[in-house]
Amino acid sequence: MATRRLKLVADQAAELAAALTAGARALTDDGDLRASRQKFDRAYRLAEQAGDWPAMAVAALGLAGLWVGESRAVTGAAQLEARLQHVLARLDPDGSLALRLRARLAGEADYFRGEHTAILAVLDEARAAADPVLLAEALSIAHHCLLGPGHATLRRGLPAELIKASFATQRRSDLLMGLLWQTVDSYSEGDPHAGRLLSELRDHLRERNHLAVGFVVSAIDVMLAIRAGRLEEAESLAASCASAGAAAGDVDHEWWSGAQLVTIRWYQGRLVELLPMLRDGANSPGLSAVDNSSAAALAVAAALDGDRHTAASSLAALSGDDLAHLPASSSWLVTMNGIVEAANLLQDADLAQRAYELLRPHAGLPMVGGLGVTCFGSAHQALGVASLTSGQLDQAVDHLRAAVQHNLALAHWPAVVASRQRLAQAYALRRHPGDAEAGRRELELALSDATALGLKAPDAPGTEPTNPANPSSASNPSATSSASSAPSAFAQCRRVGRKWSVAWRQRSVLIEDSIGMVHLAVLIANPRQEIQAADLVAGLAALGGDGAAAHPVLDHEAIVEYRNRVQLLEAEIDQLDAGAHPGRAASIRAERDWLVAELTRAAGLGGRTRSFPDQGERARVAAGKAIRRALVRIAEADPVIGEHLRQTVHTGVRCSYWPA
């Protein structure tokens, strides 16, 4: 009987040892987080049955994994904490195992609160001890708690110290984590030589893969593809990255790919498509306790979609008592960028100013999210947008100029295009001597960059208003207004055939032509400028001049263009009549007849261009009625655009489009 009992104990001890060894191999050698959790959970239960407290401690530490905060669900995090504390109470408080447990508990608590004081205190104790494994673990945990933009000085020497410790621990994961932290820091700080560190890390992974570290490297690859403007490739890489994370058993694999897709759609101008995903994911238990970027992305997407209530609610939840209370995590800069963009869309100048104050110390950093997961370009971009929202135009120009240069240095081409567009907007609003030319130059460069990379180049927000000397811009089928693309607060209005395309944010609608639509196009083409109702009735999109002067309904350039178009259409009708295309011929005749009617309406006695004298009250009433009828038709077609224009278009003796 005694022999059997001894054999049973020996078998249990062997099984426990095997489970601990398998768990360590899966975690440190292979980076297989799922397999290691399974092995260590088995080891913990076996050790608990045997009353082996040191083995329970090793198993509990293994269950915590490589990263901080791997247990996201409340129950999982509570169970891990309970096990760590339970074992710690049974160990020698001065021993290395106890200190390793304290390091893990301190790191988990600090990370959850967005702090680092407790883990740095334990790190000092670890440095004084003679246990390299303790030191390596404390260094990596401490680094994970120091990923905020203001932590660079505190964390700077930790990766190199971890790499040195790895030669004493002989654990592959310690070396790889040291190289990884060094690489992540370099990209987060905008180091131009970050690619060299990434190459060295790749070399080690080629010798033998490590699933957990390889997952992060695959995420950095997505970020670099986004920077290069290869957005379709980035989307494919994001799917591969998610698969790599799932294979590693990393809890972040779903949200990282989601964050990458948000960035891709952001630069494609398609963020609204992700609203269902963002709404569903905002309260996901899989999100890190200190990651608020999903709420910020939801605020932007909702604002773009015209859902001001959701956008404002998300911003209020993020702001709390003070925006400064947001935890300084690896997603802080990306979160602040979303807050700034949403504040711009909602024209919340106070929030934009507070965000500016908090972002200003980090102006020189790239807005990298997570462990190099994604990037929104230079922080100067967010500072420039915040300045635009708060009306600080000189400040906006300075930041956006810096953003262009910084994004060029980062080789972040979608961000370069975005910064140039925003800079053009700042020039257009500021209107200093030379700003108009500078703005046009930035737009041309943005278009050139976008075309070369195959990127979508939307109209720049808040560009120079229509030239007062060229009123045909409102009636010219090829002319566009100075309205914004999303994410600007300005609308767009341009002629498309016999209709008008009215766009705001990422919404658009086609409206039949009318006198009111022509007036509205002139106002939208000249945002924040008062235009005499008499000038509108006379067909002149001027910003000034003598209201008593007679003005043509159509200017000479528009008349010539209309007549040329009529001649082309008549020639095409003759060709089609000879063939068998009755449908096409009818469509062309309809356009020809409309143009002839416009020319007739513009002609006076003897074919002279008809003009209007000063009509005073008659002009005010006529323009007001026509514009209001157009606004009703727009609201019927799209209530969101209609409501925006209802609040921002003003009629009277002087009319204007005045977005907030």
C-alpha positions as CSV (number, residue, x, y, z in Angstrom):
1,M,0.0,0.0,0.0
2,A,2.8,2.4,0.9
3,T,4.5,1.6,-2.4
4,R,1.4,2.4,-4.3
5,R,0.9,5.6,-2.5
6,L,4.5,6.6,-3.2
7,K,4.1,5.8,-6.8
8,L,0.9,7.8,-7.0
9,V,2.6,10.8,-5.5
10,A,5.5,10.4,-7.8
11,D,3.2,10.2,-10.8
12,Q,1.3,13.3,-9.7
13,A,4.6,15.1,-9.2
14,A,5.8,14.0,-12.7
15,E,2.5,15.1,-14.2
16,L,2.8,18.5,-12.5
17,A,6.3,19.0,-13.6
18,A,5.4,18.0,-17.2
19,A,2.5,20.5,-17.2
20,L,4.7,23.3,-15.9
21,T,7.4,22.5,-18.5
22,A,4.9,22.3,-21.3
23,G,3.4,25.6,-20.2
24,A,6.8,27.3,-20.1
25,R,7.7,26.0,-23.5
26,A,4.4,27.2,-25.0
27,L,4.8,30.6,-23.5
28,T,8.5,31.5,-23.7
29,D,9.6,29.4,-26.7
30,D,6.5,29.3,-28.9
31,G,4.5,32.3,-27.9
32,D,1.4,30.2,-27.9
33,L,-0.7,32.0,-25.3
34,R,-3.7,29.7,-25.6
35,A,-1.7,26.5,-25.2
36,S,0.2,28.0,-22.3
37,R,-2.9,29.0,-20.5
38,Q,-4.3,25.5,-20.8
39,K,-1.1,23.9,-19.6
40,F,-0.6,26.3,-16.7
41,D,-4.3,26.0,-15.6
42,R,-3.8,22.3,-15.5
43,A,-0.5,22.7,-13.6
44,Y,-2.2,25.1,-11.1
45,R,-5.0,22.6,-10.3
46,L,-2.5,19.7,-9.9
47,A,-0.3,21.9,-7.6
48,E,-3.3,22.9,-5.6
49,Q,-4.2,19.2,-5.1
50,A,-0.7,18.5,-4.0
51,G,-0.4,21.5,-1.8
52,D,2.7,22.6,-3.7
53,W,2.7,26.4,-3.1
54,P,5.8,27.2,-5.2
55,A,4.4,25.2,-8.1
56,M,1.1,27.0,-7.7
57,A,3.0,30.3,-7.8
58,V,4.8,29.4,-11.0
59,A,1.6,28.2,-12.6
60,A,-0.3,31.4,-11.6
61,L,2.5,33.6,-13.1
62,G,2.3,31.5,-16.3
63,L,-1.4,32.1,-16.4
64,A,-0.9,35.8,-16.4
65,G,0.9,35.5,-19.7
66,L,3.4,37.7,-21.5
67,W,1.4,40.9,-21.6
68,V,-0.4,42.9,-18.9
69,G,-4.1,42.8,-18.9
70,E,-4.5,39.5,-20.9
71,S,-7.5,38.7,-18.8
72,R,-10.1,41.2,-20.0
73,A,-13.4,39.9,-18.8
74,V,-14.2,40.8,-15.2
75,T,-14.5,37.2,-14.1
76,G,-11.2,36.2,-15.7
77,A,-9.3,39.2,-14.3
78,A,-10.8,38.6,-10.8
79,Q,-9.9,34.9,-10.9
80,L,-6.3,35.6,-11.9
81,E,-5.9,38.3,-9.1
82,A,-7.4,35.9,-6.5
83,R,-5.0,33.1,-7.5
84,L,-2.0,35.4,-7.3
85,Q,-3.0,36.8,-4.0
86,H,-3.9,33.4,-2.6
87,V,-0.5,32.0,-3.4
88,L,1.4,35.1,-2.3
89,A,0.0,34.8,1.2
90,R,1.5,31.3,1.5
91,L,5.1,32.2,0.4
92,D,8.1,33.7,2.1
93,P,7.6,37.4,1.5
94,D,11.3,38.0,1.0
95,G,11.7,35.3,-1.7
96,S,12.0,35.7,-5.4
97,L,8.7,34.0,-6.2
98,A,6.8,36.4,-3.8
99,L,8.5,39.4,-5.5
100,R,7.5,38.0,-8.9
101,L,3.9,37.7,-7.8
102,R,4.0,41.2,-6.4
103,A,5.4,42.6,-9.6
104,R,2.6,41.0,-11.6
105,L,-0.1,42.2,-9.2
106,A,1.4,45.7,-9.2
107,G,1.5,45.8,-12.9
108,E,-2.0,44.6,-13.4
109,A,-3.4,47.1,-10.9
110,D,-1.3,50.0,-12.4
111,Y,-2.3,49.2,-15.9
112,F,-6.0,49.0,-15.1
113,R,-5.8,52.5,-13.5
114,G,-3.5,54.0,-16.1
115,E,-0.7,54.4,-13.5
116,H,2.9,53.1,-13.0
117,T,4.0,54.1,-9.5
118,A,3.6,50.7,-7.9
119,I,5.3,48.6,-10.6
120,L,8.3,51.0,-10.7
121,A,8.7,50.6,-7.0
122,V,8.7,46.8,-7.4
123,L,11.1,47.1,-10.3
124,D,13.6,48.9,-8.0
125,E,13.4,45.9,-5.6
126,A,13.9,43.5,-8.5
127,R,17.1,45.3,-9.5
128,A,18.4,44.9,-6.0
129,A,17.7,41.2,-6.1
130,A,19.9,38.5,-7.7
131,D,17.2,36.8,-9.8
132,P,17.4,37.5,-13.5
133,V,14.0,36.0,-14.2
134,L,12.4,38.3,-11.6
135,L,14.2,41.3,-13.2
136,A,13.2,40.3,-16.8
137,E,9.5,40.0,-15.8
138,A,9.5,43.2,-13.8
139,L,11.1,45.1,-16.7
140,S,8.6,43.9,-19.3
141,I,5.6,44.5,-17.0
142,A,6.8,48.0,-16.2
143,H,7.3,48.8,-19.8
144,H,3.8,47.7,-20.6
145,C,2.5,50.2,-18.0
146,L,4.6,53.0,-19.6
147,L,3.2,53.2,-23.1
148,G,1.6,56.7,-22.9
149,P,3.1,59.6,-25.0
150,G,4.5,61.2,-21.8
151,H,6.3,58.1,-20.6
152,A,9.2,58.0,-23.1
153,T,11.8,59.1,-20.7
154,L,10.7,56.6,-18.0
155,R,10.7,53.6,-20.4
156,R,13.6,54.5,-22.6
157,G,16.3,52.2,-21.0
158,L,14.0,49.3,-20.1
159,P,14.2,47.3,-23.4
160,A,18.0,47.4,-23.5
161,E,18.0,46.3,-19.8
162,L,15.6,43.5,-20.6
163,I,17.8,42.3,-23.5
164,K,20.8,42.1,-21.2
165,A,18.8,40.2,-18.6
166,S,17.7,37.7,-21.3
167,F,21.3,36.4,-21.6
168,A,21.1,35.4,-17.9
169,T,17.6,34.0,-18.0
170,Q,18.2,32.0,-21.2
171,R,14.6,32.5,-22.0
172,R,13.9,33.2,-25.7
173,S,10.8,35.3,-24.9
174,D,12.8,37.7,-22.8
175,L,15.1,38.5,-25.7
176,L,12.2,38.8,-28.2
177,M,10.2,41.0,-25.8
178,G,13.2,43.3,-25.3
179,L,13.6,43.7,-29.1
180,L,9.9,44.1,-29.5
181,W,9.6,46.9,-26.9
182,Q,12.6,48.6,-28.5
183,T,10.9,48.5,-31.9
184,V,7.5,49.6,-30.6
185,D,9.1,52.6,-28.8
186,S,11.0,53.6,-31.9
187,Y,7.8,53.7,-34.1
188,S,5.9,55.5,-31.3
189,E,8.5,58.2,-31.0
190,G,8.9,58.7,-34.7
191,D,12.5,57.3,-34.8
192,P,13.6,57.4,-38.5
193,H,15.7,54.2,-37.8
194,A,12.8,52.2,-36.4
195,G,12.9,50.0,-39.5
196,R,16.4,48.7,-38.6
197,L,15.1,47.5,-35.3
198,L,12.2,45.8,-36.9
199,S,14.5,44.1,-39.4
200,E,16.6,42.6,-36.5
201,L,13.4,41.4,-34.8
202,R,12.3,39.8,-38.1
203,D,15.7,38.0,-38.3
204,H,15.1,36.3,-35.0
205,L,11.6,35.3,-35.9
206,R,12.8,33.7,-39.1
207,E,15.1,31.5,-37.1
208,R,12.1,30.3,-35.1
209,N,8.7,31.8,-35.0
210,H,7.2,33.1,-31.8
211,L,3.4,33.4,-32.2
212,A,2.8,36.3,-29.8
213,V,5.6,38.5,-30.9
214,G,5.0,37.5,-34.6
215,F,1.4,38.8,-34.2
216,V,2.7,42.2,-33.1
217,V,5.1,42.3,-36.1
218,S,2.3,41.5,-38.4
219,A,0.3,44.4,-36.9
220,I,3.2,46.7,-37.6
221,D,3.3,45.5,-41.2
222,V,-0.4,46.7,-41.5
223,M,0.5,50.1,-40.1
224,L,3.4,50.5,-42.6
225,A,1.2,49.5,-45.5
226,I,-1.3,52.2,-44.4
227,R,1.5,54.8,-44.2
228,A,2.6,53.8,-47.7
229,G,-0.9,54.4,-49.0
230,R,-1.3,50.8,-50.0
231,L,-4.8,50.6,-48.4
232,E,-6.1,47.6,-50.2
233,E,-3.0,45.6,-49.3
234,A,-3.3,46.9,-45.7
235,E,-6.8,45.6,-45.5
236,S,-5.6,42.1,-46.7
237,L,-2.8,42.3,-44.2
238,A,-5.2,43.2,-41.4
239,A,-7.1,40.0,-42.1
240,S,-3.9,38.0,-41.9
241,C,-2.9,39.8,-38.8
242,A,-6.2,38.9,-37.1
243,S,-5.6,35.2,-38.1
244,A,-2.1,35.4,-36.6
245,G,-3.4,36.8,-33.4
246,A,-6.1,34.1,-33.2
247,A,-3.4,31.5,-33.7
248,A,-1.4,33.0,-30.9
249,G,-4.5,33.1,-28.6
250,D,-4.1,36.9,-28.2
251,V,-7.2,38.6,-26.8
252,D,-6.5,41.7,-29.0
253,H,-6.7,39.9,-32.3
254,E,-10.2,41.1,-33.1
255,W,-10.0,44.7,-32.0
256,W,-6.6,45.3,-33.5
257,S,-7.8,44.3,-36.9
258,G,-10.9,46.5,-36.2
259,A,-8.7,49.5,-35.4
260,Q,-6.8,48.9,-38.6
261,L,-9.9,48.8,-40.6
262,V,-11.1,52.0,-39.0
263,T,-7.9,53.7,-40.1
264,I,-8.2,52.3,-43.7
265,R,-11.8,53.4,-44.0
266,W,-10.9,56.8,-42.4
267,Y,-8.5,57.6,-45.2
268,Q,-10.8,56.1,-47.9
269,G,-13.6,58.4,-46.7
270,R,-15.8,55.4,-45.8
271,L,-15.8,55.5,-42.0
272,V,-19.6,55.6,-41.8
273,E,-19.7,52.1,-43.2
274,L,-18.2,50.8,-39.9
275,L,-20.9,52.4,-37.7
276,P,-22.6,49.0,-36.9
277,M,-19.2,47.5,-36.0
278,L,-18.3,50.5,-33.8
279,R,-21.6,50.5,-32.0
280,D,-21.4,46.8,-31.3
281,G,-17.8,47.0,-30.2
282,A,-18.0,50.1,-28.0
283,N,-19.0,48.0,-25.0
284,S,-17.1,44.8,-25.8
285,P,-15.5,43.1,-22.8
286,G,-12.6,42.3,-25.0
287,L,-11.4,45.9,-25.0
288,S,-8.5,47.0,-22.8
289,A,-9.6,48.9,-19.7
290,V,-7.4,51.9,-20.8
291,D,-8.3,51.9,-24.5
292,N,-10.9,54.5,-25.4
293,S,-10.1,54.8,-29.1
294,S,-13.3,52.8,-30.1
295,A,-15.5,55.4,-28.4
296,A,-13.7,58.2,-30.2
297,A,-14.0,56.5,-33.5
298,L,-17.8,56.0,-32.9
299,A,-18.1,59.7,-32.2
300,V,-16.5,60.6,-35.5
301,A,-18.5,58.1,-37.5
302,A,-21.7,59.1,-35.9
303,A,-21.0,62.8,-36.5
304,L,-20.2,62.1,-40.1
305,D,-23.5,60.3,-40.4
306,G,-25.4,63.2,-39.0
307,D,-26.2,61.5,-35.7
308,R,-25.2,64.3,-33.4
309,H,-26.8,62.7,-30.3
310,T,-24.6,59.7,-30.5
311,A,-21.5,61.7,-31.3
312,A,-22.1,64.2,-28.5
313,S,-22.9,61.4,-26.0
314,S,-19.7,59.6,-26.9
315,L,-17.6,62.7,-26.5
316,A,-19.3,63.5,-23.2
317,A,-18.5,60.0,-21.9
318,L,-14.9,60.4,-23.0
319,S,-14.5,63.9,-21.5
320,G,-16.0,63.1,-18.1
321,D,-15.2,65.8,-15.5
322,D,-12.1,66.7,-17.4
323,L,-10.5,65.3,-20.6
324,A,-7.2,65.2,-18.7
325,H,-8.5,62.2,-16.8
326,L,-8.3,59.9,-19.8
327,P,-5.7,57.2,-19.0
328,A,-2.3,57.8,-20.7
329,S,-2.1,54.5,-22.6
330,S,-0.7,53.4,-26.0
331,S,-4.0,54.4,-27.6
332,W,-4.2,57.9,-26.0
333,L,-3.0,59.9,-29.1
334,V,-5.3,58.0,-31.4
335,T,-8.2,58.6,-29.0
336,M,-7.4,62.3,-28.8
337,N,-7.2,62.6,-32.6
338,G,-10.7,61.1,-32.8
339,I,-12.0,63.5,-30.1
340,V,-10.5,66.5,-32.0
341,E,-12.1,65.4,-35.3
342,A,-15.5,64.8,-33.7
343,A,-15.3,68.2,-31.9
344,N,-14.6,69.8,-35.3
345,L,-17.6,68.0,-36.8
346,L,-19.8,69.2,-34.0
347,Q,-18.1,72.6,-33.8
348,D,-17.4,72.2,-30.1
349,A,-14.8,74.9,-29.7
350,D,-14.4,74.4,-26.0
351,L,-13.6,70.7,-26.2
352,A,-11.2,71.4,-29.1
353,Q,-9.3,73.9,-27.1
354,R,-9.1,71.6,-24.1
355,A,-7.8,68.8,-26.4
356,Y,-5.3,71.2,-27.8
357,E,-3.9,72.0,-24.4
358,L,-3.4,68.3,-23.6
359,L,-2.0,67.4,-27.0
360,R,0.4,70.4,-27.3
361,P,3.3,68.8,-25.3
362,H,3.3,65.8,-27.7
363,A,3.3,67.8,-31.0
364,G,6.4,66.1,-32.3
365,L,5.0,62.6,-32.0
366,P,3.2,60.4,-34.6
367,M,-0.3,59.4,-33.5
368,V,0.5,55.6,-33.3
369,G,-2.1,53.4,-31.7
370,G,-1.3,50.3,-29.6
371,L,1.9,48.5,-30.2
372,G,2.4,50.0,-33.6
373,V,-1.0,48.7,-34.7
374,T,-2.0,51.8,-36.6
375,C,-1.0,55.4,-37.3
376,F,-2.9,58.6,-38.1
377,G,0.1,60.7,-38.9
378,S,1.6,63.6,-37.0
379,A,0.1,65.0,-33.8
380,H,0.5,68.4,-35.5
381,Q,-2.5,67.4,-37.6
382,A,-4.8,67.0,-34.6
383,L,-3.4,70.3,-33.2
384,G,-4.1,72.0,-36.4
385,V,-7.7,70.7,-36.6
386,A,-8.3,71.7,-33.0
387,S,-7.0,75.2,-33.8
388,L,-9.3,75.5,-36.8
389,T,-12.3,74.5,-34.6
390,S,-11.5,77.1,-32.0
391,G,-10.9,79.8,-34.6
392,Q,-7.1,80.1,-34.0
393,L,-6.2,80.4,-37.7
394,D,-2.6,81.5,-37.5
395,Q,-2.0,78.7,-35.0
396,A,-3.8,76.3,-37.3
397,V,-1.6,77.2,-40.3
398,D,1.6,76.7,-38.2
399,H,0.6,73.3,-37.0
400,L,-0.7,72.1,-40.4
401,R,2.5,73.2,-42.1
402,A,4.4,71.2,-39.5
403,A,2.1,68.3,-40.0
404,V,2.8,68.2,-43.7
405,Q,6.6,68.1,-43.1
406,H,6.3,65.5,-40.3
407,N,4.0,63.2,-42.3
408,L,6.5,63.4,-45.2
409,A,9.3,62.3,-42.8
410,L,7.1,59.5,-41.6
411,A,6.3,58.5,-45.3
412,H,2.7,58.5,-44.3
413,W,1.2,59.5,-47.6
414,P,-2.5,59.4,-46.8
415,A,-1.8,61.7,-43.8
416,V,0.3,63.9,-46.1
417,V,-2.8,64.3,-48.4
418,A,-5.1,65.0,-45.4
419,S,-2.7,67.5,-43.9
420,R,-2.4,69.4,-47.2
421,Q,-6.2,69.5,-47.5
422,R,-6.5,70.8,-44.0
423,L,-3.8,73.4,-44.6
424,A,-5.6,74.6,-47.7
425,Q,-8.7,75.0,-45.5
426,A,-6.8,77.0,-43.0
427,Y,-5.4,79.3,-45.7
428,A,-8.9,79.8,-47.2
429,L,-10.3,80.8,-43.8
430,R,-7.4,83.0,-42.8
431,R,-7.3,85.0,-46.1
432,H,-3.9,86.7,-45.5
433,P,-2.1,88.0,-48.6
434,G,-0.7,85.1,-50.5
435,D,-2.9,82.6,-48.7
436,A,-5.1,81.9,-51.7
437,E,-2.1,81.0,-53.8
438,A,-0.6,78.9,-51.0
439,G,-3.9,77.1,-50.6
440,R,-4.2,76.3,-54.3
441,R,-0.6,75.0,-54.2
442,E,-1.4,72.6,-51.3
443,L,-4.5,71.3,-53.1
444,E,-2.5,70.7,-56.2
445,L,0.1,68.8,-54.3
446,A,-2.5,66.8,-52.4
447,L,-4.2,65.8,-55.7
448,S,-0.8,64.8,-57.2
449,D,0.1,62.7,-54.2
450,A,-3.3,61.0,-54.1
451,T,-3.3,60.3,-57.8
452,A,0.2,58.8,-57.7
453,L,-0.8,56.5,-54.9
454,G,-4.3,55.6,-56.2
455,L,-5.9,57.3,-53.2
456,K,-9.2,59.0,-53.2
457,A,-8.7,62.8,-53.3
458,P,-12.0,64.4,-52.0
459,D,-12.6,68.1,-52.4
460,A,-10.6,70.1,-49.9
461,P,-12.6,71.4,-46.9
462,G,-13.2,75.1,-46.8
463,T,-11.2,76.0,-49.9
464,E,-11.1,79.6,-51.3
465,P,-14.6,80.8,-52.1
466,T,-15.7,81.4,-55.7
467,N,-14.1,84.3,-57.4
468,P,-16.5,87.2,-57.3
469,A,-15.5,88.1,-60.8
470,N,-16.7,84.7,-62.1
471,P,-20.3,84.2,-61.2
472,S,-20.6,81.4,-63.7
473,S,-19.2,79.0,-61.2
474,A,-22.7,78.4,-59.8
475,S,-24.2,77.7,-63.2
476,N,-21.2,76.0,-64.9
477,P,-21.8,72.3,-65.1
478,S,-18.1,71.6,-64.4
479,A,-17.7,74.0,-61.5
480,T,-17.7,72.9,-57.8
481,S,-18.3,74.8,-54.7
482,S,-15.9,75.6,-52.0
483,A,-17.6,73.1,-49.8
484,S,-15.9,70.5,-47.7
485,S,-15.4,66.9,-48.0
486,A,-16.0,64.8,-44.9
487,P,-14.9,65.5,-42.3
488,S,-15.5,69.2,-42.9
489,A,-18.5,71.2,-41.7
490,F,-19.1,72.7,-45.1
491,A,-21.6,71.5,-47.7
492,Q,-21.0,71.0,-51.4
493,C,-23.2,71.9,-54.3
494,R,-22.4,71.3,-58.0
495,R,-24.3,70.8,-61.2
496,V,-24.6,67.3,-62.5
497,G,-26.3,67.4,-65.9
498,R,-29.7,69.0,-65.4
499,K,-29.6,68.4,-61.6
500,W,-27.7,69.6,-58.6
501,S,-25.6,67.3,-56.4
502,V,-25.8,68.5,-52.8
503,A,-23.4,66.8,-50.4
504,W,-22.6,67.2,-46.7
505,R,-20.3,65.0,-44.6
506,Q,-20.5,61.6,-46.4
507,R,-24.1,62.1,-47.6
508,S,-25.2,63.3,-51.0
509,V,-28.5,63.8,-52.9
510,L,-29.5,64.9,-56.4
511,I,-32.0,67.7,-56.7
512,E,-33.9,68.9,-59.8
513,D,-32.7,72.3,-61.1
514,S,-34.6,75.4,-60.0
515,I,-33.9,79.1,-59.4
516,G,-33.6,78.4,-55.7
517,M,-31.0,75.8,-56.3
518,V,-28.9,78.3,-58.4
519,H,-29.2,80.8,-55.5
520,L,-28.2,78.1,-53.0
521,A,-25.2,77.0,-55.1
522,V,-23.9,80.6,-55.0
523,L,-24.3,80.8,-51.2
524,I,-22.6,77.5,-50.6
525,A,-19.8,78.5,-53.0
526,N,-19.2,81.5,-50.8
527,P,-19.4,80.3,-47.2
528,R,-19.6,82.8,-44.4
529,Q,-20.0,85.7,-46.9
530,E,-23.1,87.9,-47.1
531,I,-24.5,88.3,-50.7
532,Q,-27.1,90.9,-51.7
533,A,-30.4,89.3,-52.5
534,A,-30.5,91.6,-55.6
535,D,-27.2,90.0,-56.7
536,L,-28.6,86.6,-56.4
537,V,-31.7,87.5,-58.4
538,A,-29.5,89.0,-61.0
539,G,-27.5,85.8,-61.2
540,L,-24.3,87.3,-59.9
541,A,-22.3,85.4,-57.3
542,A,-20.4,88.5,-56.2
543,L,-19.3,89.2,-52.7
544,G,-19.7,93.0,-53.0
545,G,-20.4,95.7,-55.4
546,D,-23.1,98.3,-55.9
547,G,-26.4,96.6,-55.4
548,A,-28.1,99.2,-57.6
549,A,-26.0,98.3,-60.6
550,A,-27.6,96.2,-63.4
551,H,-26.2,92.6,-63.5
552,P,-26.7,89.9,-66.2
553,V,-28.7,86.8,-65.4
554,L,-26.1,84.8,-67.1
555,D,-22.6,86.2,-67.7
556,H,-20.9,86.1,-71.1
557,E,-18.8,83.0,-70.3
558,A,-21.9,81.0,-69.2
559,I,-23.9,82.1,-72.3
560,V,-21.0,81.0,-74.6
561,E,-20.7,77.7,-72.9
562,Y,-24.5,77.0,-73.1
563,R,-24.6,77.9,-76.8
564,N,-21.7,75.7,-77.6
565,R,-23.3,72.8,-75.7
566,V,-26.6,73.4,-77.6
567,Q,-24.7,73.1,-80.9
568,L,-23.1,69.9,-79.8
569,L,-26.3,68.4,-78.7
570,E,-28.1,69.3,-81.9
571,A,-25.4,67.6,-83.9
572,E,-25.7,64.5,-81.8
573,I,-29.5,64.5,-82.2
574,D,-29.1,64.6,-86.0
575,Q,-26.8,61.5,-85.8
576,L,-29.1,59.6,-83.5
577,D,-32.2,60.4,-85.6
578,A,-30.4,58.7,-88.5
579,G,-30.0,55.6,-86.4
580,A,-32.2,53.7,-84.0
581,H,-31.6,55.2,-80.6
582,P,-34.9,56.9,-79.7
583,G,-34.3,56.7,-75.9
584,R,-30.9,58.4,-76.2
585,A,-32.2,61.0,-78.6
586,A,-35.1,61.9,-76.2
587,S,-32.7,62.4,-73.3
588,I,-30.4,64.7,-75.4
589,R,-33.4,66.7,-76.7
590,A,-34.5,67.3,-73.1
591,E,-31.1,68.7,-72.1
592,R,-31.1,70.8,-75.3
593,D,-34.5,72.2,-74.6
594,W,-33.5,73.1,-71.0
595,L,-30.4,74.9,-72.2
596,V,-32.4,76.8,-74.8
597,A,-35.0,77.8,-72.1
598,E,-32.1,79.1,-69.9
599,L,-30.7,81.2,-72.8
600,T,-34.2,82.6,-73.5
601,R,-34.7,83.5,-69.9
602,A,-31.4,85.3,-69.9
603,A,-32.1,87.2,-73.1
604,G,-33.7,90.7,-73.3
605,L,-35.2,92.7,-76.1
606,G,-33.4,92.2,-79.4
607,G,-31.3,89.3,-78.0
608,R,-29.5,91.6,-75.5
609,T,-28.6,90.1,-72.2
610,R,-31.4,90.9,-69.8
611,S,-30.5,92.6,-66.5
612,F,-32.3,93.5,-63.3
613,P,-32.3,97.0,-61.8
614,D,-32.2,97.3,-58.0
615,Q,-35.3,95.6,-56.8
616,G,-34.9,96.0,-53.0
617,E,-37.8,94.4,-51.3
618,R,-38.9,92.4,-54.4
619,A,-35.4,90.8,-54.6
620,R,-35.5,89.9,-50.9
621,V,-38.9,88.2,-51.2
622,A,-38.1,86.5,-54.5
623,A,-34.7,85.1,-53.4
624,G,-36.0,84.0,-50.0
625,K,-39.0,82.1,-51.4
626,A,-36.9,80.4,-54.1
627,I,-34.2,79.3,-51.6
628,R,-36.8,78.1,-49.1
629,R,-38.5,76.0,-51.7
630,A,-35.1,74.5,-52.6
631,L,-34.4,73.7,-49.0
632,V,-37.8,72.0,-48.6
633,R,-37.0,69.7,-51.6
634,I,-33.5,68.9,-50.2
635,A,-35.0,68.1,-46.8
636,E,-37.6,65.8,-48.5
637,A,-34.8,63.9,-50.3
638,D,-32.3,63.8,-47.3
639,P,-33.5,65.1,-43.9
640,V,-29.9,65.3,-42.5
641,I,-28.6,67.5,-45.2
642,G,-31.8,69.5,-45.2
643,E,-31.5,70.2,-41.4
644,H,-27.9,71.3,-41.8
645,L,-28.8,73.8,-44.5
646,R,-31.9,74.9,-42.7
647,Q,-29.8,75.9,-39.7
648,T,-27.0,77.5,-41.8
649,V,-28.6,79.2,-44.8
650,H,-29.9,82.7,-44.0
651,T,-32.1,84.9,-46.2
652,G,-33.1,88.5,-46.3
653,V,-31.8,91.6,-47.9
654,R,-28.4,89.9,-47.5
655,C,-28.2,86.1,-47.8
656,S,-25.5,83.7,-46.6
657,Y,-24.4,80.2,-45.9
658,W,-22.9,80.3,-42.5
659,P,-21.8,76.8,-41.2
660,A,-21.0,76.9,-37.5
